Amino acid sequence: MKKFLLVLLLIVVLAAGGVAWFVTRTPASPFDNVAATQPPSEEVLQHGEYVARLGDCVACHSTPKSAPFAGGLQMGTPLGAIFTTNITPDKETGIGNYTLADFDRAVRQGIARDGHRLYPAMPYPSYVKMSDDDIRALYAYFTSRVEPVQQANKSSDIKWPMNMRWPLALWNAVFTEGGTYQPKTAGDDQWNRGAYLVQGPGHCGSCHTPRAITMAEKALDESSPLYLSGALLDGWYAPSLRGDPNTGLGRWNEDDIYAFLKNGRNTHAVVFGSMADAFNNSTQFMNDDDLKAISHYLKSLPGDPARDGTPWQYDDATAQNVALPARQQIPGAQTFVAKCSFCHGVDGRGKQQWIPPLAGSAASLTKENASQINVTLNGSSRVVANGIPDAYRMPPFRQQLSDQQIADVLTFVRSSWGNHGGAVAANDVKALREHTDPASSSPIILQMR
């Protein structure tokens, strides 16, 4: 018995030692033995700036009141709030002392220079697919072109023991995939470029792919039908980017997707919520070839009829419900006519590319109602294309309408013109009213140079 206990103790000690080594080790980087070189060329710096746009680094690592990349943006998680860090080349509070290998480990493996693990709110599970050339150019841009800003980083408000970072090493081992993107032989060059941009620097799955209870994305590429199938995240619902005709892109063609990413709008939708930030700071700056590659890749992803249901068809019977005296008897109809119909039309079809339709929109057809509640409460941030703010903006109704009024008008919208998203409860509105900040609709629009 004594020998058994000694053997058991030895196994426990060895296992504990192995875990301790694993979670504290410094993983290898392909740049570990790369010596400092001459200052980067202008071509490399311009490429690095473009990669920063692809990755939308400025949107997360900045606030509306901060200098670009100085950090401080609050991000909600189920465990508590975390704050993005200063990634300017300041030597005291930023990344000024990072080598290329240090930078690579932070971006592609989620490990800071001092060895602590980054929360996967930093989308390193996607960035791991970025090429060495893109990482090298990105490092050159941040260390040679970005202005250093001395701004201390904020600690998260996640409580012990959930704020311990070392378990993230085990999380990474289970839920992330190593290695840069490898082209698929089944796709052509355009398809593979689109797949690389969507899965890697664009990290589209971080918002549009559902997450497990472990907070890991349920899929990381098109091999799973869950990839980009839509997800609820921090008060917004990111819709499916697959071929689902109701809740996804099934009724969009490649030109529609291109226009949405390039201009922030098309005849189906206008960017709002988190996507407005992505457009304002990222997608409009992508070149046409890359935007067309993304569009081509996304249109290759099939929908799921079992999940999405019967394709939506417009139903004009709602016209009777918005006419007097019928609308006085239908909850939400009067509010819709008074507050919504001038822009979106009594027919719910919107006004071409300027005002999005409510009839047949993904937000009106999905059971997740967070986006419609959020945008009704807090409005939508400005769409800023080519430096010019949009004149048409969804206003906030937080002060004008009660929880019940918002619930009623959204229930009306989600059950009209053939929409079948389902009813909205006043408690759903109340929860998001308490959770969201009206200032969150302020746009982050920053010049990176």
C-alpha positions as CSV (number, residue, x, y, z in Angstrom):
1,M,0.0,0.0,0.0
2,K,2.8,2.4,0.9
3,K,4.5,1.7,-2.4
4,F,1.3,2.3,-4.3
5,L,0.9,5.7,-2.6
6,L,4.5,6.6,-3.3
7,V,4.0,5.7,-7.0
8,L,0.7,7.7,-7.1
9,L,2.4,10.7,-5.5
10,L,5.3,10.5,-8.0
11,I,2.8,10.4,-10.9
12,V,1.0,13.4,-9.5
13,V,4.2,15.3,-9.0
14,L,5.4,14.5,-12.5
15,A,2.0,15.4,-14.0
16,A,2.0,18.7,-12.1
17,G,5.5,19.4,-13.2
18,G,4.5,18.7,-16.8
19,V,1.5,21.0,-16.7
20,A,3.6,23.7,-15.0
21,W,6.2,23.4,-17.8
22,F,3.6,23.4,-20.5
23,V,1.7,26.5,-19.3
24,T,4.8,28.6,-18.7
25,R,7.0,27.6,-21.6
26,T,7.8,30.0,-24.4
27,P,6.6,28.4,-27.7
28,A,8.8,28.7,-30.7
29,S,8.4,31.3,-33.4
30,P,9.8,31.2,-36.9
31,F,11.3,34.5,-36.1
32,D,13.3,33.4,-33.0
33,N,16.6,33.6,-34.7
34,V,15.9,36.5,-37.0
35,A,18.4,39.2,-36.4
36,A,17.6,42.9,-36.6
37,T,17.7,44.2,-40.1
38,Q,17.9,47.6,-41.8
39,P,14.8,49.9,-41.6
40,P,11.9,48.5,-43.6
41,S,11.2,49.7,-47.0
42,E,8.3,52.0,-47.8
43,E,6.7,49.0,-49.7
44,V,6.9,46.9,-46.6
45,L,5.4,49.6,-44.4
46,Q,2.5,50.2,-46.8
47,H,1.9,46.5,-46.9
48,G,1.9,46.4,-43.1
49,E,-0.6,49.2,-42.9
50,Y,-2.8,47.3,-45.3
51,V,-2.6,44.2,-43.2
52,A,-3.5,46.3,-40.1
53,R,-6.6,47.4,-42.1
54,L,-7.4,43.7,-43.0
55,G,-7.2,42.8,-39.3
56,D,-9.1,45.9,-38.2
57,C,-6.6,46.4,-35.4
58,V,-7.6,50.0,-34.9
59,A,-11.2,49.3,-34.0
60,C,-10.4,47.2,-31.0
61,H,-7.2,48.8,-29.8
62,S,-8.6,52.4,-29.8
63,T,-11.5,54.3,-28.3
64,P,-13.4,57.3,-29.8
65,K,-11.4,59.6,-27.5
66,S,-8.0,57.9,-27.7
67,A,-5.0,58.0,-30.1
68,P,-4.9,55.1,-32.6
69,F,-3.8,51.8,-31.1
70,A,-3.4,53.2,-27.5
71,G,-5.9,50.7,-26.2
72,G,-8.5,51.1,-23.4
73,L,-11.6,49.8,-25.3
74,Q,-13.9,47.9,-22.9
75,M,-15.0,44.5,-24.1
76,G,-17.7,42.5,-22.4
77,T,-17.3,38.8,-21.6
78,P,-19.4,36.4,-19.6
79,L,-16.8,36.6,-16.9
80,G,-16.4,40.3,-16.7
81,A,-15.0,43.2,-18.7
82,I,-11.5,43.3,-20.2
83,F,-9.8,46.2,-21.8
84,T,-7.7,46.2,-25.0
85,T,-4.0,47.0,-24.6
86,N,-1.7,49.7,-25.9
87,I,0.0,48.4,-29.1
88,T,1.8,51.5,-30.0
89,P,5.6,51.3,-30.0
90,D,5.9,53.1,-26.6
91,K,8.6,51.3,-24.6
92,E,7.0,51.6,-21.2
93,T,3.3,51.0,-21.8
94,G,3.2,49.6,-25.4
95,I,5.1,47.1,-27.5
96,G,8.2,49.2,-28.1
97,N,10.4,46.5,-26.6
98,Y,8.9,43.6,-28.6
99,T,11.1,41.7,-31.0
100,L,9.6,40.3,-34.2
101,A,9.4,36.9,-32.4
102,D,7.6,38.5,-29.4
103,F,5.2,40.2,-31.7
104,D,4.5,37.0,-33.6
105,R,3.8,35.1,-30.4
106,A,1.3,37.8,-29.3
107,V,-0.5,38.0,-32.6
108,R,-0.6,34.3,-33.6
109,Q,-0.3,32.5,-30.3
110,G,-1.8,34.8,-27.8
111,I,1.3,35.2,-25.6
112,A,2.6,38.5,-24.4
113,R,6.3,39.4,-24.2
114,D,6.3,38.7,-20.4
115,G,4.8,35.3,-20.9
116,H,1.2,35.9,-19.7
117,R,-1.6,34.5,-21.9
118,L,-4.0,36.8,-23.7
119,Y,-7.7,36.3,-23.5
120,P,-9.1,35.0,-26.8
121,A,-11.0,38.3,-27.3
122,M,-7.7,38.9,-29.1
123,P,-8.6,36.8,-32.1
124,Y,-5.3,34.8,-32.2
125,P,-7.3,31.6,-33.0
126,S,-7.9,33.3,-36.4
127,Y,-4.6,35.3,-36.7
128,V,-2.6,32.1,-36.3
129,K,-3.5,31.5,-40.0
130,M,-1.8,34.7,-41.1
131,S,1.3,34.3,-43.3
132,D,4.9,35.0,-42.1
133,D,5.1,37.8,-44.7
134,D,2.0,39.5,-43.3
135,I,3.2,39.3,-39.7
136,R,6.6,40.6,-40.7
137,A,5.1,43.6,-42.5
138,L,2.6,44.2,-39.7
139,Y,5.4,44.3,-37.2
140,A,7.3,46.8,-39.3
141,Y,4.3,49.0,-39.6
142,F,3.6,49.1,-35.8
143,T,7.2,49.7,-34.8
144,S,8.2,52.1,-37.6
145,R,5.1,54.0,-38.7
146,V,2.7,54.1,-35.7
147,E,3.2,57.0,-33.2
148,P,4.2,55.9,-29.7
149,V,1.7,56.8,-27.0
150,Q,2.3,56.5,-23.3
151,Q,-0.9,55.2,-21.9
152,A,-1.0,52.6,-19.2
153,N,-3.1,49.5,-19.8
154,K,-6.2,48.8,-17.7
155,S,-6.6,45.6,-15.7
156,S,-9.7,43.5,-16.3
157,D,-12.4,43.3,-13.7
158,I,-12.6,39.5,-13.9
159,K,-12.4,38.1,-10.4
160,W,-10.1,35.4,-9.0
161,P,-9.9,32.6,-9.8
162,M,-11.2,33.1,-13.3
163,N,-8.6,35.9,-13.9
164,M,-5.8,33.4,-13.8
165,R,-4.1,33.3,-17.2
166,W,-2.2,30.0,-17.1
167,P,-5.2,27.8,-17.8
168,L,-5.5,29.6,-21.2
169,A,-2.5,27.5,-22.3
170,L,-4.6,24.4,-21.8
171,W,-7.6,26.1,-23.5
172,N,-5.3,26.9,-26.5
173,A,-4.1,23.3,-26.7
174,V,-7.7,22.0,-27.0
175,F,-9.5,24.7,-28.9
176,T,-7.1,26.3,-31.4
177,E,-5.4,25.0,-34.5
178,G,-1.7,25.7,-35.2
179,G,-0.2,26.7,-38.5
180,T,-0.7,29.3,-41.2
181,Y,-3.4,28.9,-43.8
182,Q,-2.8,26.2,-46.4
183,P,-4.5,26.6,-49.8
184,K,-7.1,24.0,-50.6
185,T,-6.8,22.2,-53.9
186,A,-10.6,22.2,-54.3
187,G,-10.6,26.0,-54.6
188,D,-9.1,28.3,-57.2
189,D,-6.8,31.2,-56.4
190,Q,-9.6,33.7,-55.8
191,W,-11.4,31.3,-53.5
192,N,-8.3,30.6,-51.5
193,R,-7.5,34.3,-51.1
194,G,-11.0,34.9,-49.9
195,A,-10.7,31.9,-47.4
196,Y,-7.4,33.3,-46.1
197,L,-8.8,36.8,-45.6
198,V,-12.0,35.6,-43.9
199,Q,-10.4,32.9,-41.7
200,G,-7.2,34.7,-40.9
201,P,-6.7,38.5,-40.7
202,G,-10.4,39.3,-41.2
203,H,-11.3,36.9,-38.3
204,C,-15.0,37.0,-39.4
205,G,-15.7,33.8,-37.3
206,S,-14.9,35.7,-34.1
207,C,-18.3,37.3,-34.4
208,H,-20.3,35.2,-36.9
209,T,-19.5,31.7,-35.6
210,P,-21.4,30.4,-32.5
211,R,-19.4,29.6,-29.5
212,A,-19.5,26.7,-27.1
213,I,-19.9,26.9,-23.3
214,T,-16.1,27.0,-23.3
215,M,-16.2,30.3,-25.3
216,A,-14.4,28.5,-28.2
217,E,-15.7,29.0,-31.7
218,K,-17.5,25.9,-32.7
219,A,-15.8,25.8,-36.1
220,L,-12.8,27.5,-37.6
221,D,-13.3,26.9,-41.3
222,E,-15.8,25.8,-44.0
223,S,-15.4,22.1,-43.1
224,S,-18.2,22.6,-40.6
225,P,-21.7,23.9,-41.4
226,L,-21.5,25.8,-38.1
227,Y,-18.8,28.1,-39.4
228,L,-20.1,31.6,-39.9
229,S,-23.6,30.4,-39.2
230,G,-24.5,33.4,-36.9
231,A,-23.8,34.1,-33.3
232,L,-24.9,36.3,-30.4
233,L,-22.1,38.4,-29.0
234,D,-22.1,41.3,-26.5
235,G,-25.5,42.6,-27.2
236,W,-25.5,42.1,-31.0
237,Y,-26.4,39.2,-33.2
238,A,-24.0,38.7,-36.1
239,P,-26.0,37.0,-38.8
240,S,-25.1,34.0,-40.8
241,L,-22.7,34.6,-43.7
242,R,-23.6,31.3,-45.3
243,G,-26.2,30.7,-48.1
244,D,-29.2,30.7,-45.7
245,P,-31.9,32.7,-47.6
246,N,-33.6,33.9,-44.4
247,T,-30.9,34.6,-41.9
248,G,-27.9,34.6,-44.2
249,L,-26.7,35.6,-47.6
250,G,-28.8,33.3,-49.7
251,R,-30.6,36.2,-51.5
252,W,-27.4,38.1,-52.0
253,N,-25.1,37.6,-55.0
254,E,-21.3,38.3,-55.1
255,D,-21.8,41.9,-56.3
256,D,-24.2,42.5,-53.3
257,I,-21.5,41.3,-50.8
258,Y,-18.9,43.4,-52.6
259,A,-21.0,46.5,-52.4
260,F,-21.8,46.0,-48.7
261,L,-18.1,45.6,-47.8
262,K,-17.0,48.5,-50.1
263,N,-19.8,51.0,-49.6
264,G,-21.3,49.9,-46.3
265,R,-24.7,49.4,-47.9
266,N,-26.6,47.6,-50.6
267,T,-30.3,47.1,-51.5
268,H,-30.5,44.4,-48.7
269,A,-28.9,46.1,-45.8
270,V,-26.8,48.9,-44.3
271,V,-24.0,48.2,-41.8
272,F,-24.8,48.9,-38.2
273,G,-23.6,47.8,-34.7
274,S,-20.1,46.2,-34.7
275,M,-20.2,45.9,-38.5
276,A,-20.3,49.7,-38.8
277,D,-16.9,49.8,-37.0
278,A,-15.6,47.1,-39.3
279,F,-16.6,49.0,-42.3
280,N,-15.5,52.4,-41.1
281,N,-12.0,51.2,-40.3
282,S,-11.4,48.0,-42.4
283,T,-13.4,46.7,-45.3
284,Q,-13.8,50.0,-47.2
285,F,-9.9,50.2,-47.3
286,M,-9.5,46.7,-48.9
287,N,-8.6,46.6,-52.5
288,D,-11.2,45.4,-55.1
289,D,-9.5,42.0,-55.7
290,D,-9.6,41.2,-52.0
291,L,-13.2,42.2,-51.6
292,K,-14.2,40.1,-54.6
293,A,-12.3,37.2,-53.2
294,I,-14.1,37.5,-49.9
295,S,-17.4,37.7,-51.8
296,H,-16.5,34.7,-53.9
297,Y,-15.6,32.6,-50.8
298,L,-18.7,33.5,-48.8
299,K,-21.0,32.6,-51.7
300,S,-19.4,29.1,-51.8
301,L,-20.7,28.4,-48.2
302,P,-24.0,26.5,-48.4
303,G,-26.9,27.2,-46.1
304,D,-28.8,24.8,-43.9
305,P,-32.5,24.4,-44.9
306,A,-33.2,22.5,-41.7
307,R,-32.1,25.4,-39.6
308,D,-33.2,28.2,-41.8
309,G,-36.7,27.1,-42.7
310,T,-38.8,28.0,-45.7
311,P,-37.4,30.9,-47.7
312,W,-39.1,34.2,-46.9
313,Q,-41.7,35.6,-49.3
314,Y,-43.1,39.1,-49.1
315,D,-46.7,39.3,-47.8
316,D,-48.6,42.5,-48.6
317,A,-51.4,41.8,-46.1
318,T,-49.6,44.1,-43.6
319,A,-50.9,47.1,-45.6
320,Q,-54.3,46.5,-44.0
321,N,-52.8,46.5,-40.5
322,V,-51.1,49.9,-40.8
323,A,-54.3,51.6,-42.1
324,L,-56.8,53.3,-39.8
325,P,-58.6,52.1,-37.8
326,A,-56.9,48.7,-37.8
327,R,-53.5,49.9,-36.5
328,Q,-55.1,51.3,-33.4
329,Q,-56.0,47.8,-32.4
330,I,-52.7,46.1,-33.1
331,P,-49.9,46.5,-30.5
332,G,-46.9,48.3,-32.1
333,A,-48.6,49.2,-35.3
334,Q,-49.3,52.8,-34.3
335,T,-45.8,53.3,-33.0
336,F,-44.4,51.8,-36.3
337,V,-46.4,54.3,-38.4
338,A,-45.4,57.2,-36.1
339,K,-41.7,56.4,-35.6
340,C,-40.5,54.1,-38.3
341,S,-42.6,54.3,-41.5
342,F,-41.3,57.6,-42.7
343,C,-37.8,56.1,-43.3
344,H,-38.5,52.4,-43.7
345,G,-41.8,52.8,-45.5
346,V,-45.2,51.5,-44.6
347,D,-44.4,48.6,-46.9
348,G,-41.3,47.8,-44.9
349,R,-39.1,47.9,-48.1
350,G,-36.9,50.8,-47.1
351,K,-35.5,53.2,-49.6
352,Q,-33.1,51.5,-52.0
353,Q,-29.6,51.4,-50.6
354,W,-30.0,54.4,-48.3
355,I,-32.6,53.1,-45.8
356,P,-32.5,49.3,-45.2
357,P,-35.7,47.2,-45.6
358,L,-37.3,45.7,-42.5
359,A,-39.3,43.3,-44.7
360,G,-37.2,40.1,-45.2
361,S,-34.1,41.4,-43.3
362,A,-32.1,38.8,-41.5
363,A,-32.7,40.6,-38.3
364,S,-36.4,40.3,-38.8
365,L,-36.2,36.6,-39.6
366,T,-33.9,35.2,-36.9
367,K,-35.1,34.2,-33.5
368,E,-32.3,36.2,-32.0
369,N,-33.7,39.7,-31.3
370,A,-30.7,41.4,-29.7
371,S,-29.6,43.5,-32.7
372,Q,-33.0,45.0,-33.4
373,I,-33.5,45.8,-29.7
374,N,-30.0,47.3,-29.5
375,V,-30.3,49.5,-32.6
376,T,-33.8,50.7,-31.6
377,L,-32.6,51.6,-28.1
378,N,-29.2,53.1,-29.0
379,G,-29.4,53.9,-32.7
380,S,-26.7,53.2,-35.2
381,S,-23.3,54.8,-35.5
382,R,-22.5,56.9,-38.5
383,V,-21.4,55.1,-41.7
384,V,-18.3,57.1,-42.8
385,A,-17.4,56.3,-46.4
386,N,-14.4,58.0,-48.0
387,G,-14.3,60.3,-45.0
388,I,-17.9,61.5,-45.5
389,P,-20.4,60.8,-42.7
390,D,-23.7,59.3,-43.8
391,A,-26.7,61.7,-43.7
392,Y,-29.1,58.8,-42.9
393,R,-28.7,57.4,-39.4
394,M,-31.0,55.2,-37.2
395,P,-31.8,57.5,-34.2
396,P,-31.9,56.1,-30.7
397,F,-35.4,55.7,-29.1
398,R,-34.1,55.0,-25.6
399,Q,-35.6,58.2,-24.2
400,Q,-38.7,58.3,-26.4
401,L,-40.1,54.8,-26.0
402,S,-40.7,52.5,-23.0
403,D,-39.6,48.9,-22.9
404,Q,-43.1,47.7,-23.7
405,Q,-43.4,50.1,-26.6
406,I,-40.2,48.9,-28.1
407,A,-41.2,45.3,-27.6
408,D,-44.5,45.9,-29.3
409,V,-43.1,47.8,-32.3
410,L,-40.4,45.1,-32.8
411,T,-42.9,42.3,-32.5
412,F,-45.0,44.1,-35.1
413,V,-42.0,44.4,-37.4
414,R,-40.9,40.8,-36.9
415,S,-44.4,39.5,-37.7
416,S,-45.2,41.7,-40.7
417,W,-44.6,41.4,-44.5
418,G,-44.0,37.7,-44.1
419,N,-41.4,38.1,-41.4
420,H,-41.3,35.3,-38.8
421,G,-38.6,36.3,-36.3
422,G,-40.9,35.9,-33.3
423,A,-42.2,38.2,-30.6
424,V,-40.1,40.5,-28.4
425,A,-40.7,40.7,-24.7
426,A,-40.4,43.8,-22.6
427,N,-38.0,42.1,-20.3
428,D,-35.7,41.5,-23.3
429,V,-35.7,45.2,-23.9
430,K,-35.1,46.0,-20.3
431,A,-32.1,43.7,-20.1
432,L,-30.4,45.3,-23.1
433,R,-31.3,48.8,-21.8
434,E,-29.4,48.0,-18.6
435,H,-26.6,46.3,-20.4
436,T,-25.8,48.8,-23.1
437,D,-24.5,52.3,-23.1
438,P,-25.9,54.9,-25.4
439,A,-22.4,56.1,-26.0
440,S,-21.6,52.7,-27.5
441,S,-23.2,53.8,-30.7
442,S,-20.6,56.5,-31.2
443,P,-18.4,55.5,-34.1
444,I,-14.7,54.7,-33.8
445,I,-13.2,56.3,-36.9
446,L,-9.5,56.8,-36.7
447,Q,-6.8,57.8,-39.1
448,M,-4.0,55.3,-38.7
449,R,-1.3,57.6,-39.8
